Amino acid sequence: MSALERIGIGGFPDRDLFLFELERVGEFPDDLKLPSRFFVCLLAWDAKGVSAEEIRLLSKKLIVQGAAYFSIWGSDCERVHDLIDELEAMREESNPEDESVIMTTWHEDEPLSNAIWDALYCLPDEPYMEECRSVLAIAVDAPDWAAEIRSALSDPKQLSYEAVASPKKNGSV
């Protein structure tokens, strides 16, 4: 059984940090209660072989519940990113007066720590900023990834220090 785990507070600005470890994406609830109206979503998922419809279903649930920024990592994360962007385009078409944008990033050829750092320290679009006070990390069928995320969220300052200190991030020398 999946459960929402509160890890602590961190990132910039300080946000409530949560981890949701899922065995299957179908376990994600329709009504998740986070302490803020909007949140950043770190999605660590091996989506290779997962149908577009299943990806859209999870993405819609997350957007409806307040996801304002997605940092996506894992095999086929670019496709997950693209499908979320398609949902965002449909949302914009249905409400042209809404000038807010749900931001998405994908981190296929990067270490998981880069995607975690992105979720903790990058900012959502301005209309979401004030009420975006949570980070929800989701690890799908990946206990090792969940453990790495849990460790990083437990000490975001150390994660940030390592990101700045390591010259080999993002393939640079």
Steps between C-alpha positions, in 0.01 A plus 500: 500500500632842405512783748595865499812557709590846630879535496553855628547855376756629252583633157449855384281645610452272800235245407340199667666190354306180435573161347235273353635155418272313260512142378269596211382841376141385539552521879530878487194649675242724336510739796839549662515758778816711505540808720523740206272572207777437244807277503808397307490138387813289465398192302756214496353236272616241249221575254638289215217274386235698691205609289450867420153474655643381834752787498225751419279362777766550768599839357138623501461392863815691594402815309147501642646466850736796452821395324650826374846371405617152395856368523490163322771234516535142383487296184274663240462815712510718187178333379339552842606866481354536148167346603475737797576791267217383272261509796625849584435615142142369518454678835620827345264462204201441728578807711686761291475766773714288734855619436663254741718219369563162658875456465659166405859378486639158415832353608557185293880498478566646843533353847184487711660755734473764223125449469463515879703822514285644223181423694640661814657815359333596171196722512158453344337761279437828688120459549568180701800613705335638811278195556750236383634391838538123459713254306344163428752239390350187345703184444318236296596135554855595596595453867864594430394829341262566790787447744722744308220758489425454872867552583528813282178652636621430853802725440432744212793723596742209457342417163547861390858506626579181305334639186711816514820318601480230232649615168364195310128582521314518168788346309735798557866448581 
